[in-house]
Amino acid sequence: MFLRQVQFPPRQSFFLFGPRATGKSTLVHQRLAAGSTRFIDLLLPSVEETYARDPDLLYREVLALPDTIDTVVIDEIQKLPRLLDVVHKCLFETRRRFVLTGSSARKLRRGSANLLAGRAVERTLHPLTQHELGDAFDLESVLAWGSLPAIAALSETERADYLKAYCHGYLKEEVWGEHLIRQLDPFRKFLEVAAQHDGRTINLAAIGRDVGVDPKTVREYYHILEDTLVGFIVEPYTRSLRKRVHKAPRFLFFDLGVSRALSHQLTMAPVPGTSAYGELFERFFILEMLRREAYCSRDYRFFYLATERNEVDLVIERPGKRLAVVEVKSSLEVRPDKLRSLLALETAFTDPELFCVSRDPRPQCIGSVQALPWEMALEVL
């Protein structure tokens, strides 16, 4: 069992969002005492059907609960968004706390669901971080297979089968089952192409040509990926820069293993020194930063920067701190001559902190650049 970093509000009702198989239900059962909690699992067809026929049943059940039950958990609330109106009524008329798990707040909002008018805060659960994995963390394994909780206990053959089944289940249950698209085949092809472009700048026209749909449809497909929390949009940084910059966003899949499964790359082990390995390592580090920010809630904002001559993997706005400009390299040795493009950007910002993150175990100061091992960089940043 892994010690998860996400913090539950001690008394307030809350949503716990997260992609499939990140461990939402397991975590809720671990942290909430069975004797004082009523669990409702909408993944069970019979349970979903019961509340779909009579949503007000929930209200009547809550009124009848003994005083020893202070919390009601509803798993996969997106299955029956209408229940949120009943939950709202219960919150207003009773003192019970509600914990509501689901795949996405955005998906509920798009369906005009009642998100309880601020009576419930939001938390997000991600795949395991390096810190959560602890002694079980292995960089090469995470680059190849990702860090969904179930992966750690599986053999390599089982991991490949699990990730393929995960992708199939996502298509069947999250996308097709929720009626998010009208045609499955173009979206299936889009997933493969989007995974091949994981971490790169989105080119709607080019991806549309590869998939056989128009750019507007590609944009909607990316919205579906966001809505179901299987990826993040990283916007370009354009503030106070005189140089011409790329203004198209980048898209980052939420887990390296899922991305590799979608792009049919699981049979190809990442090889250090190759460009593919470097891209995986870059995405790994950015995902670690995004996950830690989600758990620490320091209001950091993450961007990338690409001008005609320079490219930076990560630009981080940190309230109360200097702007962090970060270049990620997978090399085992950082040399001064490899940092010229990063150093050239120093005058483009007002008093930035420059970082080079790598697998080099030796921290160095190279001019104004802090060259740090990736583990140290995570803590410093």
N, C-alpha and C positions, 0 to 999 in steps of 0.2 A: 504494500500500500504506500502511495506517495503522499507526502504532506503538501497540499495545494496552497498557493499563496493568496488566492482570492479571499477577501474578507467579507463575511456576512454581517449585515447590520444586526446588532444584538437584540433589538426589539421591534424594529420597523418592518413592515411588509416590503418585499422586494421581488423583482424579476431576476431570474438567473438565465441569461441567454448564452448561447454557444453553439458551434457546429455539432453535427451528429458525432457521437462516440468520443466526445471530450470528457465525459464522466460526470455530467450534471446530476443525473439521478443517483449515481453511486455516492457522490459527495453529499447530496442532501440527506440521504439515508445515514451516512456516516456521522454527520454533524448534528442532526436533530434526533432527539430521544424518541424512540418508538412509543413510549408510554404517554407522551404528551403531544403527539402529532397524529393527525389524520392524513393519510396518503391516498391520493386519487390519481390513477395512471390512465391517461386518455389514449395511450398506445394500445391498450387492451380493447379490442373491437366491441365487446359487450358493454364495457364501461362507457366508451364514447357514444354508443348507440343510446344507452340509458339517459345520459345527460342531453344528448341531441334532441330526443323526444320531449324532454321535460327539464329545461334549464333551471327552472325555479326549484327543482328538487334539491339543488345545492343549498339554497337559502333555508329551506325547511330542515335539512340535515344539520346545518351549522347551528341553528337555533336549538336543536335537540342534543347537541354535543354536551358531554359532562364537563364540569368546570376544570377537570384535570387536563383536558385537551385545549392547549392555547395556540396551536399552530395548525394550519391547513395547507398541505402541499398539493398543487395540481401540476402533474407532469405533462409536458407537451401541450401547453395552453393554446398554441396556434391551431390545434386540431378543432377547437370549438371557441373561436373568439367571442361568441355571444355570451359565454360564461363570465366574461369580464364585467359585463353590466351587473350580473348577480354578485360578483365579488365586490364591486364598488358599493352595492347596497349593504352587503355584510360588513364591510369596513366602516360604513357610516353608522350602522345600528348595533354592532357588536364590538368587543375588544379583542377579537381574535386576529392573529397575524396570519397573512397569506404569503406563501412562497410559490412563485409561478415560474416554471422552467419552460423554455422554448428555444426555437432555432434562431429567432430574429425579431427585434423590436421593429425594424424597418418593414418587415413583411406584415406585421400586425397593423402598423400605421397605414400602409398602403391599402389595407382592407378596411380602413376607418374604424379599427377596433378601439374600444375604450381602454386607454392606458392608465386609468385610475387617477387622473388629474393631479399628479404629484404625490398621491398617497402611498406610492410604492417607488423605491429607488431602483436603479438598474445596476446589475453586475454582469460581467462577461467571463466565461470560462474558455480558456484556450488549450491547445495541446500542451504537453508538459514542457516547462522551461528547463534550462540547464541546472538551475538551482533546485527545482523540484525533483529532478532525476537523481541529484546527489551522486553517490558512488556508482550508480547505475549508468551515469552519463558516459557516452562514448561518441566523440565527434564524428568519426567515420560512419558509425551506425545511424546517427541522426541525419547526416547528409544523404545517406542512401535510402533510409526507410521512414524518416520523419519521427515524430514523437507523440503520436496518439497513445493514450495510456495502454491499450491492449497490445501494442507492438512489442513492448519490453519482454513479455513472457513467451513470445513465439519464436520458432526457428525461422531461418531465412525463407524456406519454402512456404511455411505457414504465413509469413509476413506478406509475401507476394500475393498469395491467395486472399488474404484478409483485405489488402488494399484494393485489389480488383473488385472484390465483393462490396467494399465500401463505395467505390465509384458507381457501381451498378445500383446499389441501394439509394444513393443520392439521386440518381436519375429517376428511379422508379417512384420513390416516396416523397422526396423533397420537391422535385420539379414536376414530373408528370402527374403524380398523385395529388398534388396541390393545384393542378390546372394552371400552372404558371406559363405554359407555352401551348401552342396549338399543334406543332409538329415536332416530334422527338428527334428524328434523324438529323436535321440541320443543327440542332442544339448539341447533339452528341458529337458531331464533327467539330463544332465550335469549341467544345471543351478540350478536345485534343489539340487544336491549333492554339487556343489561349494558353494551355499548359506549356506548349513549346515556346511561347513568348513570355513565360513567367518572369516577372521582374523587369521587363523591358517596356519601352514607351509604346503606348497603344496606338496602332495605326488602323483605324476603323475600316478604311477603304481596302487595305491589303488583306486584312483578316476576312473581310466580307467576300473578296474574290476567292480566297482559299476555301471558304465555307460554302459559297454559292448563295449568299444573301446580301441584302443592301446594308450600307453602313448604319442606318437607323436601327435595323434589327440587331446588328452587332452591339450597338450601344445598349439596347434593351436587354440583351443577353448578359452583358457585364453588370447591369443593374440587378439581374436575378442572382448572380454570384454574390454581389454585395448583400442583397436582401437575405440570402440564406447563410451569410457569414463564412463563406468558403474563400473569401479573399478581401483584400484591402486596396483602395485607391490611394496612391501616393502622388500628390500634386507637385508640379514643378515650383521651385522657389524663384520668384520674380521680383521681390522687393528690392528697391534701391540699386538695381543693377543696370548699368548703362549698356552692357553688351547684349547682343541679341541672344535670347534663350529659347529653348524648346518649351512650348506651352502645353503640349499634350501630356496627360497624366500617365503614370505607370500603374500596372496592376500586379499585385503580389498574392499568390495563393497562400492560404492559411497554414499549410503543412507541406513540407518537402516531399514526403512519401506519397501523399495524395497527388501532388503535381506530377511526380515521376510516373505514377500509375496511369494517370490520364494521358500522358504523352508517350506511353508504352516504352519507358526507359528503365524499368525495374531490373531487366536482365543485364544492364550495363553498369557495373560497379564504378563509382566515381574514382578517377585516377588523379592523385595530386600532380600538379604541374600543368594540367590541361585547362583550357578555357572553361570547359563544362564544370570542372571542379571549382574553379574560381567563382563562377556564377552561383553555384550552390552555396559556397561559403558566404558570399555576399548576402544572399537571401536569408541564410541562417541567422546571420548577425542582425539584420534588420528586423526579422521576425522576433528575435529575442528582445530587442529594444521595444517593439510594439507591445509585446505581451507584458513586459515588466511595467511599462507605462500604464497599461490597463489595470494592473493590480495596485500600483502605487498612487495613481491619479494625481500627478503633479502638473497636469495641464500642459505637458510638452506637446509640440506640434512637429510633425515629421514631413520633410520634403526631399526632393532630389534636385540636382542642378545639372543642366547640360547646356553649355554655350557652344559656339562654333569651334572653339579650341580646347575647352576644358570640360571635364565631367566629374561630378562629385556624387558619391553614392547616397549621402545622407546629410541634410541640413536640418538642425534641430533648434527650434525656438524654445528657450527655457525661461519661463517667467522669473525675473530677478537675477538671471545669470547671462553671461555673454553667449552670443550665438555660437553654436558648435557646428563646425564644418568637418565632416568625417569621410575619409576615403578608406575603403575596406579592401585588403589584399590577402590572398590565401598563401602568400609566400612564407617560407621559414626564415628568411633573412631580409630585413628592410635596409636598403642602401639609400644614401642621400640623393643619388642621381635619379632615383625612381619617384622622388617627391616634388619634382620641378613644377608639375601642373598644379599640385595642391598649393605650393608656396606662391605660385603666380596669382592665385585667387585672394591672397591676403588683403590686397589693396581694394578689392571689389566690395568688401564689407567694412562696417565700422567696428573695429576692435573685436575680431572674431577669435575663437579658440580653434586651432587647427589640430586635428587628430588623424593619425594613420593607425588603423586597426589591422592586426595580422596574426599569423601563427608563430611569429618570431617570439621566443620566450623572454627576450631581453628588452625591457623598457629603455627608451632612449629619448633624448631631446635633440632634434635635428633642425637647427635654426629655430623657427617659431612653431615647429610641429612637434607634438607629443606622439611619439611612436610607441604604441602600447600593445602588449599581448591581449588577445580578444577578451580573455576572462577578466583582466584588470580593467579594460576599457568599459565593459558592462557596468562595473561598479563605479568607476569614475564618472561616467556619463549619466 
